[in-house]
Structure formats: C-alpha cells, structure tokens
Amino acid sequence: MDIRKQLRERFDRNDAAIHGGRGYSELTNENGELAWGEAYILLAYMEMYRATRDRHYLRKLVEHFDRVLANRDDVRGIADTYAGRPLAGWGATKYTRGKWHVWVVHTGMMTLAPAEFVRLVNGDRWLQREFGAKGEQYRQRIEECIRDTEPYWREGPGTGEGYYHSLHLNDALPLNQQNVMGSVLVEMWRTTGNRRYRDQAERLARFFRNRLRTGDPRLYDWAYWYRLNGEARGSEDISHASLNVDFAVRCIAEGILFNRRDGERFANTWLLRVKRPDGTWAGEVGGEGDGSEFMPHAAGMWLGLCRVLPRPQAQALYRDARRAFGDKASLTAAEMVGVARLLRYASLG
C-alpha cells in the first residue's frame, strides 16, 4: 500500500476511535482533558489539511472547536480563583489543589490550532467562502483569550525579555508553558498585524534563547523551569521540550530572533543527544534518562523542525519518527499529530 494512503487511513481510523470522532471536545478541562488531549487533535487536523488539502479536516476542527468554545469558563460562568471572575479560557482544578484556575499554557494549547486556522483562512480566498465567517468569529474569541492572559504578562528580567508570571507558583512559568502562548502570539501577529503580539513573542523568544546552554556548540541544552532567582535544575524532558522547539520553529519561519542555524542546533539536540547509538532515546534534551515513556509522541512533535531544516537533517529526523511510530495500532491524541506530520513530510522518507 502507498505510504501516504496508509498514513491517512491510520489517522482516520484512530480519529474515529476517540469517542466516535468527537475527541475530547465535549468535556471540560477540569482534569486537563482539553489542553492535553483535544488540543493535540485540533493540531493534527491542521496538519492533515496541510498534508492532503482536504477540507474535511478543517470542518472537523470547526465542529470540535465550536463545542470547546461552548464550554469556555466565561460562557459557563465559572470564576477563576485568582482573577475573581470568569475568564476567556478553560479552567482546571487538577494542578492547583482544587482551586479553579485558567493556566496560560492551557489557553495557549487550546487556541493554537484555531489560530493557525484563522491565519490559513485569512490568507486563502478560496477558503474564505466556506470558512470566512467562522475564521472571523474565532479571531475574536482567541483575542479575548489573549486579553485574559495579559494580567500575567511581565517584561524582563533581562533587557528585551518577557515572561508569564504565575500567581499560583509565585514565579515565572516553566518555559514550555510560556512558549505555547508564544506560538499563539506568532500566529495572531501574522493574522492581525498587531505589533504587540509580535513584541511579546520576541520577548518570550529572547527569554528562552538567553537560557539555552551551549556547552557543545553543535546543539542546545536547557532546563524545564528557569525561576526568576536564577535556579534551573537538570534538562527538560523531550515531551515538554517539543513545545519549546515548536515555538522556536515558528519564530524561525517568521524571522523572530531565532534563525535557521538555531533550527539545526535543535535538530542536533535530537540527533546527537536524544537518539542514542544503541537505537534507544534519552528522556531529556541533555541526554539523560529513559525516553520510552515519551515516545512516539515526542518524535512526532519534534518533526515540526522539518520545515526549517536542510534536507539531510530533516530526513534524519523523519527516519527516527517513522521508526518510533512503527506499527503502533492505537494512537493517543498527542500521537495523532505525529502521524499527520509523517504524512505531511512523506517526501522525506
């Protein structure tokens, strides 16, 4: 069977298997089901559209996100513990010892694929007839979500840096939690032309880049969480790291601070540190630990680098992802992104 057809059938079969094709879109985010389940399905639909140009996947995204929007906290009237009012976001109690809170990272995860959708539709007159009105609605809803993250925004601590502060943690958020929102800001800057979005994305990028370790000049290493007092322990796991790499890729593509040489160093982080000579994977970007618990999801997410890499590096990453996914029959929501990207970049195989 042709590999493209095989991958598409694999994706569609697994999509249908998750609650009859409705994913987690009918749930609330109380235990993180939307942010760490449904959000990946929405991203996978966007990748499947790019791979196939079949509007079926855009229609699926619309069906899902309409249901998700109907469960937003301000629609349901549920107040955030720290804000004292309902926010344009999806709160959870799982991560705050029972306190209802809309995490910035959850807002970022839930709005990223819809932000990609809005940008796509706005830039394609052939899509506007069917999706133009929906794109405008989503733009407004996403900007409401961004507005309600603003109280957590801080500039600094270094020159030209910025970060999101957590009232619950009383510190800067971990890198991946900030940079998911940075990815949304990049997409919305390109959609709206709002320079504030670009400025905030660049400040987040500088906060991240200034904390990348360069002991080996071929690659990068970094910690999961850089506290404002300078504390940073160990290296980030390859799963959370994929969200930071994804942000860097978007910045490279849009000319925001990071460049293609940075992309090569992120790729080398995988190829020279995460991938081991014996065929196993490390669990952290520094090369430590067992990465099996994060696979194949992490490999699929790191495939986003292919859009900014020289072909030989992109092919090496692609081969790793193909091997990682193998013949895995049942996919999680997060793993569906990887299958969609394997299809999108199938020419590398």
C-alpha positions in Angstrom: 0.0 0.0 0.0 1.2 3.5 -0.8 2.7 5.1 2.4 0.5 8.2 2.1 -2.6 6.2 1.8 -1.5 4.0 4.7 -0.8 7.0 7.0 -4.1 8.7 6.1 -6.1 5.5 6.8 -4.2 5.1 10.0 -5.0 8.7 11.1 -8.7 8.4 10.2 -9.1 5.1 11.9 -7.7 6.5 15.2 -9.6 9.7 14.9 -12.8 7.7 14.7 -11.8 5.6 17.7 -11.6 8.5 20.1 -15.2 9.0 21.2 -16.6 8.3 17.8 -14.6 11.1 16.1 -15.6 13.7 18.6 -12.3 13.5 20.5 -12.5 15.2 23.9 -14.3 18.3 22.6 -17.4 17.6 24.7 -15.5 17.6 28.0 -14.5 20.4 30.3 -10.8 21.0 31.1 -11.1 20.2 34.9 -8.5 17.5 34.7 -6.7 18.8 31.7 -8.5 16.7 29.1 -8.9 19.6 26.7 -5.4 21.1 26.9 -3.6 17.7 26.9 -6.0 15.8 24.7 -8.3 17.8 22.5 -5.7 20.5 21.7 -3.5 17.8 20.0 -6.4 16.6 17.9 -7.0 20.1 16.7 -3.3 20.5 15.8 -3.5 17.1 14.0 -6.4 18.3 11.9 -4.5 21.3 10.8 -1.5 19.1 9.8 -3.8 16.7 8.0 -5.2 19.6 5.9 -1.7 20.8 5.0 -0.8 17.2 4.0 -4.0 16.5 2.0 -5.7 19.8 1.2 -8.9 18.0 2.1 -11.3 20.5 3.7 -12.8 17.6 5.7 -10.1 18.2 8.3 -10.9 21.9 8.6 -14.6 21.1 9.0 -13.6 18.6 11.8 -11.7 21.4 13.5 -14.7 23.7 13.3 -17.0 21.1 14.7 -14.7 20.4 17.6 -13.8 23.9 18.5 -17.4 25.1 18.4 -18.1 22.6 21.2 -15.0 23.6 23.1 -15.9 27.3 22.9 -19.3 26.4 24.3 -17.5 25.2 27.4 -15.3 28.2 28.0 -15.4 29.5 31.5 -16.9 32.8 30.8 -19.8 31.0 29.0 -20.3 28.7 31.9 -19.9 31.5 34.5 -17.1 29.8 36.5 -14.8 32.3 38.2 -11.0 31.9 38.3 -9.8 31.7 41.9 -7.0 34.3 41.3 -8.8 36.6 38.9 -12.0 36.6 40.9 -14.1 36.4 37.7 -14.8 34.1 34.8 -12.1 34.2 32.2 -12.0 33.6 28.5 -10.3 30.2 28.9 -10.7 26.7 30.3 -10.0 26.3 33.9 -8.8 23.2 35.8 -8.5 22.1 39.4 -6.1 19.2 38.8 -2.9 21.3 39.1 -3.9 23.7 41.9 -5.0 21.5 44.7 -8.7 22.1 44.0 -8.6 25.8 43.1 -10.2 26.7 39.8 -7.6 28.3 37.6 -7.1 29.1 33.9 -3.5 28.3 33.2 -1.8 30.3 30.5 -0.4 27.1 29.0 -3.9 25.7 28.7 -5.1 28.8 26.9 -2.2 28.5 24.6 -2.8 24.8 23.8 -6.5 25.3 23.2 -6.1 28.3 20.9 -3.0 27.3 18.9 -4.6 25.2 16.2 -7.6 27.6 15.9 -5.1 30.5 15.5 -3.5 28.5 12.7 -6.9 28.0 11.1 -7.7 31.7 11.3 -4.4 32.6 9.6 -4.9 30.0 6.9 -8.4 31.1 6.1 -7.5 34.8 6.1 -4.7 34.2 3.6 -6.7 32.0 1.2 -9.5 33.5 -0.8 -10.7 30.0 -1.8 -11.3 29.0 1.8 -13.0 32.3 2.7 -16.3 31.4 1.1 -16.8 28.4 3.4 -14.8 29.4 6.4 -14.5 33.2 6.4 -17.2 33.9 8.9 -16.0 31.2 11.2 -12.5 32.5 10.9 -13.6 36.0 12.0 -15.5 34.5 14.9 -12.5 32.5 16.1 -10.2 35.5 15.7 -12.4 37.4 18.1 -12.7 34.5 20.6 -8.9 34.0 20.5 -8.2 37.7 21.1 -10.5 37.5 24.1 -8.4 34.6 25.4 -5.2 36.6 24.9 -6.6 39.6 26.7 -7.3 37.5 29.7 -3.7 36.3 29.9 -2.4 39.9 30.0 -2.5 40.3 33.8 0.1 37.6 34.0 2.5 39.2 31.5 5.7 40.7 32.8 8.6 42.4 31.0 12.2 41.4 31.9 14.0 40.3 33.9 16.7 40.9 31.2 16.8 43.5 28.6 14.3 42.8 25.8 12.9 39.8 27.7 9.4 38.9 28.8 7.6 36.1 30.5 4.3 35.0 32.0 4.1 35.1 35.8 2.1 32.6 37.7 0.1 33.7 40.8 -0.2 30.1 41.8 3.5 29.4 41.6 4.6 33.0 42.5 7.2 32.8 39.8 7.8 32.7 36.1 6.0 29.8 34.4 8.1 26.9 33.1 9.5 27.5 29.6 7.0 25.3 27.8 4.1 26.9 29.5 5.1 30.3 28.4 6.2 29.4 24.9 3.0 27.6 23.9 1.3 31.0 24.3 4.2 32.5 22.4 3.3 30.3 19.4 -0.3 31.6 19.5 1.1 35.2 19.6 3.2 34.5 16.5 0.2 33.2 14.6 -2.1 36.0 15.7 0.5 38.6 14.8 0.6 37.3 11.3 -3.2 37.3 11.2 -4.0 40.7 12.7 -0.8 42.7 12.2 -1.0 43.7 15.9 2.6 44.6 16.7 2.1 43.9 20.4 1.7 40.2 19.7 5.0 40.2 17.8 6.8 42.2 20.5 5.6 39.8 23.2 6.6 36.7 21.1 10.0 38.2 20.6 10.5 38.9 24.3 9.5 35.3 25.1 11.9 34.1 22.4 14.7 36.2 24.0 13.9 34.9 27.5 14.2 31.3 26.1 17.2 31.9 23.9 19.2 33.6 26.6 18.8 30.5 28.8 19.9 27.9 26.2 23.1 26.2 27.2 25.8 25.9 24.6 28.5 23.8 26.1 28.5 21.8 22.8 28.4 24.4 20.0 26.5 21.9 17.8 23.4 21.7 19.9 21.4 23.1 22.7 20.5 22.0 26.3 18.1 23.7 28.6 16.1 23.2 31.8 12.4 22.7 32.3 12.0 25.7 34.6 14.1 28.9 35.0 13.0 30.6 38.1 13.5 34.3 38.4 16.1 33.8 41.2 18.2 32.0 38.5 17.6 28.5 39.7 17.4 25.9 36.9 17.9 22.2 37.5 18.7 19.5 35.0 17.4 19.2 31.5 13.9 19.3 30.2 12.2 16.1 29.2 11.8 15.6 25.4 8.0 15.8 25.6 7.7 19.3 27.2 10.7 20.3 25.2 8.8 19.7 22.0 6.5 22.7 22.8 9.6 24.9 23.1 11.1 23.6 19.9 7.7 24.2 18.2 7.8 27.9 19.3 11.4 28.3 18.1 10.4 26.8 14.7 7.6 29.4 14.3 10.0 32.1 15.2 12.5 30.9 12.7 9.8 30.8 10.0 8.7 34.3 10.8 12.1 35.9 11.3 11.7 36.5 15.0 15.1 36.3 16.8 15.8 32.6 16.1 17.3 31.7 12.8 17.9 28.6 10.7 21.2 27.9 12.4 19.2 27.6 15.7 17.0 25.2 14.0 20.0 23.0 13.1 21.1 23.1 16.7 17.7 22.0 18.0 17.8 19.2 15.4 21.2 18.1 16.6 20.0 18.1 20.1 17.7 15.2 19.0 20.1 13.5 16.6 23.2 13.7 18.8 21.9 13.6 22.3 18.3 12.2 22.4 19.0 9.5 19.9 21.5 7.0 21.3 23.9 4.7 19.3 22.0 1.6 20.5 18.7 2.8 19.0 17.1 3.9 22.2 16.1 7.5 23.1 17.1 9.6 26.1 14.3 11.1 28.1 15.9 14.6 28.4 17.4 17.1 26.0 20.7 16.7 27.9 20.9 13.0 27.0 19.9 11.6 30.4 17.0 9.2 31.3 14.8 6.8 29.5 12.7 8.4 26.7 10.5 5.4 26.0 7.6 6.9 28.1 7.5 9.9 25.8 7.6 8.0 22.5 6.4 8.1 19.8 4.6 11.4 20.7 7.8 13.4 21.2 9.3 12.3 17.9 6.2 13.3 16.1 6.1 16.7 17.7 9.8 17.4 17.0 9.1 16.7 13.3 7.9 20.3 13.1 11.5 21.2 12.7 11.4 19.7 9.2 10.0 23.0 7.8 13.2 24.9 8.7 16.0 22.4 8.3 18.3 21.4 5.4 17.0 18.3 3.8 19.6 15.8 5.2 18.8 16.8 8.8 15.1 16.7 8.1 15.4 13.2 6.6 17.3 12.0 9.6 14.5 13.3 11.9 11.9 11.8 9.7 13.5 8.4 9.8 13.6 8.5 13.6 9.9 9.3 13.7 9.0 6.6 11.3 10.9 4.1 13.3 9.3 5.4 16.6 5.8 5.0 15.3 6.4 1.7 13.7 3.2 -0.4 13.5 1.6 1.1 16.6 -2.1 0.4 16.1 -3.8 2.6 18.7 -2.8 6.2 19.0 -3.3 8.8 21.7 -4.4 12.3 20.8 -0.9 13.6 21.0 0.5 10.8 18.8 -2.0 11.7 16.0 0.0 14.9 15.4 3.0 12.8 14.6 1.1 10.6 12.1 -0.2 13.7 10.4 3.3 15.1 10.2 4.6 11.8 8.8 2.1 12.3 6.0 2.9 16.0 5.6 6.6 15.3 5.2 6.3 11.9 3.4 8.6 13.1 0.6 11.4 12.9 3.1 11.0 9.2 3.5 
